[in-house]
Amino acid sequence: ERSASRTGVGAVMGSKNLKAVAVRGSQEIKLFNPDGFNRLSRDLHKKIASSPAFDSFRKYSGIAGVAPTNRAGFLAVKNFKKAGEFEGIGNFDARTVADQFYQGNKPCFGCPVCCGKKFKVKDGPYAGEWGNKTEEGAFTPLGPVCGNDNIASIFKLNNMGNQFGIDLVEFGQATAVVMEWYEKGIVTEKDLDGISLTWGNHEAMVKLMEKTAFRQGFGDILSEGIVAASRKFGKEAEACVSHSKGMVMAGIDVRMLKGTSLGFATSTRGADHLRGLVPVEFSWFTKMKPEEAEAKFGTDEVLNPISYKKAAAAIHFQHQFVLPDLFEVCRFSVRAGSKDFSFSDLFKLYSLATGIETDERAMMMAAERVYNLERAYICREGIRRRDDRLIGKWAEEPVPNGPYRGERIDPEKWEEMLDDYYCLRGWDKNGVPSAEKLKQLGLDDVVASLEK
């Protein structure tokens, strides 16, 4: 379950005949203050278990965010042909899905949230399909993005993706692109080995995933990823693909979310919702008062999705989203924004574990060090300013409907926002971290590597 296939790291392992990395230890983990650590851990565990901030995720798991995103006008529908207003959204009602498919909890070890749900399909063509966890990164890409409102088929495709080691976000977006190609006549049923890939055709999606996994026919082309595949069908085909640094994103439409667009474009691995979101743009998700925004980011315009005054906010959240990885905790539990479990609690746990006193400033600097190290690495490999942008439909076309209808990314304002971002980061005009910034972060060896 939950195959870690994003960016194709498993495929790289396979190409090297590396099947697994096994780690074993026999020594005790010594804590600086075991009593204090265990006491705080138990206290936080109880608070999280009873906190209403986690209720939606606890009850409904990955399906919880689909309907709110649709209402807010951010849901990507039929390869960005629509923003929200998905005709089949009623089938994604969280309560209905829970009643029809969930069989109980399958939490990660020791987790009091229990968003992992055992599921089973009881009837229809996918009857008997069962498993333990489906992320929103399966429900949305395999659902509205492809015009598919058959929930049972999503559980089926979710299991297939895990078994084959296929990234469901990439596959969902790739399938939606090919559906648009099929609609426009760029590819035919003959090209697709007899598959009629119309919007919402879940049976065709199942066949396409099988062909992709086994590199059969058209699946062999798609197995290289949709960006590479599009080049085989010409400029019109390429124009249907939305990505950043070669990485597609299926789920939310970011054309109206200028800060999140910036976060996606400057993420070190491409269009990355785990590093690129600017939550203050989602008023229904993270509530911040104008005076708080002014104090934290220097402007309350960060609360306005279509404002380009987002550089400071994008940097802040890019660093903040590194922290769960540094602490090896679930980012969804921290991102819930609950007073019952916050980053300050993680800092306390860290000090009790290590004896090293720390605070938010020190930890955010550690995150900044990580981000600059990653950026220096990809700059060494050739990434520059020209790559810090969105490419394709979501960059070129206006929002077609909903509350943000007509909104698009303004090229001139984008470049100004990118300048602000680089300036605040201490990078040069081409997006390369300066020697001064790297030395300030204690990355002197990286300076030498970049200069070489």
Number of C-alpha atoms within 10 A of each C-alpha: 14 17 16 13 18 16 16 16 11 19 15 11 13 12 10 9 9 11 10 9 6 5 5 5 6 5 6 6 8 9 16 15 14 13 11 16 19 15 11 16 15 12 12 17 18 13 16 21 17 14 15 13 17 22 15 17 21 20 21 22 24 22 23 22 21 24 20 15 22 20 16 17 22 27 27 30 27 24 30 30 17 21 30 27 20 22 12 15 18 11 14 22 17 20 13 13 17 19 10 14 18 22 16 14 18 16 17 12 7 8 15 18 23 20 26 24 24 17 23 20 21 14 10 9 12 15 13 13 17 18 20 20 22 22 18 17 21 26 29 32 30 33 30 33 32 31 25 28 24 17 19 22 25 23 25 21 25 25 22 18 22 16 13 15 19 23 21 27 24 23 26 28 29 29 26 32 25 26 25 23 21 19 14 12 10 15 17 16 12 10 12 18 14 10 17 16 26 19 22 21 18 24 14 18 27 16 13 22 23 17 20 22 18 12 15 15 14 17 20 15 17 24 20 13 20 25 20 14 20 22 13 11 13 11 10 13 21 21 16 22 26 26 24 23 21 19 19 24 25 30 27 22 23 27 28 26 27 27 32 29 29 27 30 31 24 30 24 23 17 24 28 20 18 14 23 25 25 27 21 22 25 19 13 11 15 14 13 16 10 14 12 12 17 14 10 13 18 14 17 19 17 27 25 18 22 20 17 22 24 31 24 20 26 28 23 17 20 24 21 20 20 21 22 18 12 12 14 9 12 12 16 14 20 19 17 16 16 16 14 20 19 15 20 13 15 19 19 18 19 19 18 20 18 14 13 12 11 13 15 13 9 12 18 19 13 17 22 21 19 18 18 24 18 15 22 23 17 15 18 16 10 9 18 16 18 9 17 22 23 25 20 14 19 25 19 16 15 17 26 16 15 16 15 19 14 13 16 20 22 13 12 9 13 16 14 13 21 24 19 17 24 20 14 12 19 17 20 14 16 16 24 22 22 18 19 14 17 20 13 11 16 12 17 14 10 19 18 10 11 16 8 7
